[in-house]
Amino acid sequence: MHTREEKLAAFGRLLDVMDDLREKCPWDRKQTNESLRPNTIEETYELADAIIKNDTADICKELGDVLLHIVFYAKIGSETGDFDIADVCNKLCDKLIYRHPHVFGPEAERIEKGEITVDQVLKNWEQLKVSEKDGNKRVLSGVPDALPSLIKAYRIQDKARGVGFDWETREQVWAKVREELDELEAELNRDDKEKSTQELGDFIFAVINAARLYKLNPDTALELTNRKFIRRFTYLEEHSIRIGKPLTEMTLAEMDAIWNEAKKQE
């Protein structure tokens, strides 16, 4: 691993490269916050993909791509005179210090003695966010509108938990899950699409809540299932090509048999 001096030198080198690109490269010179935004979203998803694959080499590469975008936005900010990379770093450090009084404040001794739990830290974090000068004035106002719905539901529930709005025990959530499932089934039987859609949302929200209470990440869980389905379906499709029989001509029983073969090979 590198020394602190080497890390600082590497970051300085990145800033120098960014300066040169912004000045000399026609493409980099014309970029704006708006034009970079779609690429930033794509790079973030590529990082998330590398993380779920646990590909450390790819994680390192994708972290670099995300860092490039952070430095790029800061460079644009410096050109408009609004902020620069030092402001970004200092604001982040100030926020972290403010939200960690148990590390940087008078409670530091308590954490050394193991008197402060993770749950207490998270609850205090949300309360501090609401009270800080430029922070969110409402508990849920910090949840970005543009988040994917599944992740947004998890963040909403987690923030509400941070101020004490949660089940007393995690086992209590299952009654809510069953209640929402019953309500969904009732609306589906009535063939009311609008109400069925609402009840489906309530049911999914309840399942996400259960996942959160059991410390499972529903987005990760669903993505793992997506990948598993793709592997098994690809195996099924390749088998059909090998035997020269299209999937559309196979019976469901035949496809299930090949599907089970795919499961055994995992």
C-alpha positions in Angstrom: 0.0 0.0 0.0 1.0 3.6 -0.6 2.2 6.1 2.0 0.2 9.3 2.8 2.6 11.3 0.8 2.2 9.0 -2.2 -1.6 9.2 -1.9 -1.5 13.0 -1.8 0.9 13.1 -4.8 -1.5 10.9 -6.8 -4.4 13.1 -6.0 -2.4 16.2 -7.0 -1.5 14.4 -10.3 -5.2 13.8 -11.0 -5.9 17.5 -10.5 -3.1 18.4 -12.9 -4.4 16.0 -15.5 -7.9 17.4 -15.1 -6.5 20.9 -15.6 -4.8 19.9 -18.8 -7.8 18.0 -20.2 -10.1 20.9 -19.5 -7.7 23.3 -21.3 -6.6 21.2 -24.2 -9.1 18.5 -25.0 -12.0 19.7 -27.2 -14.4 17.1 -25.7 -13.5 17.8 -22.0 -13.5 21.6 -22.7 -17.2 21.6 -23.8 -18.6 19.5 -20.9 -21.1 21.0 -18.5 -22.7 19.7 -15.3 -25.8 18.8 -17.4 -23.8 17.0 -20.0 -21.8 15.0 -17.5 -24.8 13.9 -15.4 -25.9 10.9 -17.6 -22.3 9.6 -17.7 -22.0 10.0 -13.9 -25.1 7.9 -13.4 -23.7 5.3 -15.8 -20.4 5.2 -14.0 -22.1 4.8 -10.6 -24.0 1.8 -11.9 -20.8 0.3 -13.3 -19.2 0.7 -9.9 -22.2 -1.0 -8.3 -22.0 -3.8 -10.8 -18.3 -4.4 -9.9 -19.1 -4.4 -6.2 -21.8 -7.0 -6.5 -19.4 -9.2 -8.5 -16.8 -8.6 -5.9 -14.3 -7.9 -8.6 -11.6 -5.9 -6.8 -9.7 -5.0 -9.9 -12.8 -3.7 -11.5 -13.9 -1.9 -8.3 -10.6 0.0 -8.4 -11.1 1.0 -12.0 -14.7 2.1 -11.6 -13.8 4.1 -8.4 -11.4 6.0 -10.6 -14.1 6.7 -13.1 -16.4 8.0 -10.4 -13.6 10.1 -8.9 -12.9 11.6 -12.3 -16.5 12.9 -12.3 -16.1 14.4 -8.8 -13.0 16.2 -9.8 -14.6 17.3 -13.1 -17.6 18.9 -11.4 -15.3 20.6 -8.9 -13.2 21.9 -11.8 -16.3 23.4 -13.5 -17.3 24.9 -10.1 -13.8 26.6 -9.8 -14.2 28.1 -13.3 -17.6 29.7 -12.3 -16.1 30.8 -9.0 -18.7 28.9 -7.0 -16.4 26.3 -5.4 -13.4 24.1 -6.0 -12.1 20.7 -4.9 -10.8 22.1 -1.6 -14.3 23.4 -0.8 -15.7 20.0 -1.6 -13.2 18.2 0.7 -13.5 20.7 3.5 -17.3 20.7 3.5 -17.3 16.9 3.6 -14.8 16.9 6.5 -16.8 19.5 8.4 -19.9 17.5 8.0 -18.3 14.2 9.1 -16.8 15.8 12.2 -20.1 17.4 13.1 -22.1 14.2 12.6 -19.6 12.2 14.7 -19.5 13.8 18.1 -18.8 10.4 19.6 -15.5 10.4 17.7 -14.5 14.1 17.5 -16.4 15.5 20.5 -16.8 15.1 24.2 -18.3 11.6 23.8 -15.1 10.1 22.4 -14.3 8.4 25.6 -17.6 6.6 25.6 -17.0 5.0 22.2 -13.6 3.8 23.4 -15.4 2.0 26.3 -17.9 0.5 23.9 -20.8 2.5 25.4 -22.2 3.7 22.1 -24.0 1.3 19.7 -24.3 1.4 15.9 -28.1 2.1 16.3 -27.4 5.0 18.6 -24.9 6.4 16.0 -27.4 6.1 13.2 -30.2 7.7 15.2 -28.0 10.6 16.3 -26.8 11.0 12.6 -30.4 11.6 11.4 -31.1 14.1 14.2 -27.9 16.0 13.5 -28.7 16.2 9.8 -32.0 17.9 10.5 -30.5 20.4 13.0 -27.4 21.4 11.0 -27.3 24.8 9.3 -27.5 23.7 5.7 -29.0 20.3 6.4 -32.3 18.7 5.6 -35.1 20.4 7.4 -37.4 17.3 7.3 -36.4 13.7 8.0 -37.3 12.5 4.5 -36.2 15.5 2.5 -32.7 14.0 2.1 -34.0 11.1 0.0 -33.3 12.0 -3.6 -36.4 12.0 -5.9 -34.3 10.4 -8.7 -33.4 7.2 -6.7 -34.7 3.9 -8.1 -37.9 3.1 -6.3 -36.7 0.0 -4.5 -33.6 1.8 -3.1 -35.8 4.9 -2.3 -38.2 2.7 -0.3 -35.3 1.3 1.8 -33.8 4.8 2.4 -37.2 6.2 3.4 -37.8 3.4 6.0 -34.2 3.7 7.3 -34.5 7.4 7.8 -37.8 7.0 9.6 -36.2 4.4 11.8 -33.4 6.9 12.6 -35.9 9.0 14.6 -37.6 6.1 16.3 -40.5 5.4 13.8 -40.1 1.6 13.5 -41.4 -1.7 14.8 -40.6 -2.5 18.4 -39.4 -6.0 17.2 -38.6 -7.2 13.7 -40.9 -10.1 14.0 -43.9 -7.7 14.1 -43.3 -6.9 10.4 -44.6 -10.2 9.2 -48.2 -9.5 10.2 -48.0 -6.3 8.0 -46.5 -8.3 5.1 -49.4 -10.8 5.3 -51.9 -8.1 5.6 -50.6 -6.3 2.5 -50.5 -9.6 0.6 -54.1 -10.3 1.5 -55.2 -6.9 0.4 -53.3 -7.3 -2.9 -54.9 -10.6 -3.6 -58.4 -9.2 -2.8 -57.9 -6.3 -5.3 -56.5 -8.7 -8.0 -59.6 -10.9 -7.6 -61.7 -7.7 -8.2 -59.7 -7.0 -11.3 -59.2 -3.4 -10.4 -55.9 -2.5 -12.0 -55.5 0.9 -10.3 -56.1 -0.4 -6.8 -54.2 -3.5 -7.5 -51.2 -1.4 -8.5 -51.4 0.5 -5.2 -51.7 -2.7 -3.2 -48.8 -4.2 -5.0 -46.7 -1.2 -4.1 -47.8 -1.5 -0.4 -46.9 -5.2 -0.5 -43.4 -4.6 -2.0 -42.9 -1.7 0.5 -43.7 -4.1 3.4 -41.3 -6.8 2.0 -38.5 -4.2 1.7 -39.2 -3.2 5.3 -38.9 -6.8 6.4 -35.5 -7.1 4.6 -34.3 -3.9 6.3 -35.3 -5.2 9.7 -33.4 -8.4 9.1 -30.4 -6.4 7.8 -30.7 -7.6 4.3 -30.3 -5.3 1.3 -33.3 -5.8 -1.0 -31.6 -4.2 -4.0 -28.6 -6.6 -3.7 -30.9 -9.5 -3.1 -33.0 -8.8 -6.2 -29.9 -8.2 -8.4 -28.5 -11.6 -7.3 -31.8 -13.2 -8.2 -31.8 -11.4 -11.6 -28.3 -12.7 -12.3 -29.3 -16.2 -11.2 -32.3 -16.2 -13.5 -30.2 -14.9 -16.4 -27.7 -17.8 -15.9 -30.3 -20.5 -15.7 -32.3 -19.1 -18.6 -29.2 -18.8 -20.8 -28.4 -22.4 -20.0 -31.9 -23.3 -21.1 -31.6 -21.3 -24.3 -28.2 -22.8 -25.2 -29.5 -26.3 -24.6 -32.4 -25.6 -27.0 -29.9 -24.4 -29.6 -27.7 -27.5 -29.1 -30.6 -29.9 -29.7 -32.1 -27.9 -32.5 -35.5 -27.3 -30.8 -36.6 -23.7 -30.3 -37.9 -22.7 -26.8 -41.3 -21.9 -28.4 -41.7 -25.5 -29.4 -40.8 -26.9 -26.0 -43.4 -27.8 -23.4 -43.2 -26.2 -20.0 -42.3 -29.6 -18.5 -39.3 -29.9 -20.9 -38.1 -26.4 -20.0 -38.5 -27.1 -16.3 -36.3 -30.3 -16.6 -33.5 -28.3 -18.2 -34.0 -25.5 -15.7 -33.5 -28.0 -12.9 -30.3 -29.2 -14.6 -29.0 -25.6 -14.6 -29.8 -25.3 -10.8 -27.8 -28.4 -10.1 -24.7 -27.0 -11.8 -24.6 -23.9 -9.6 
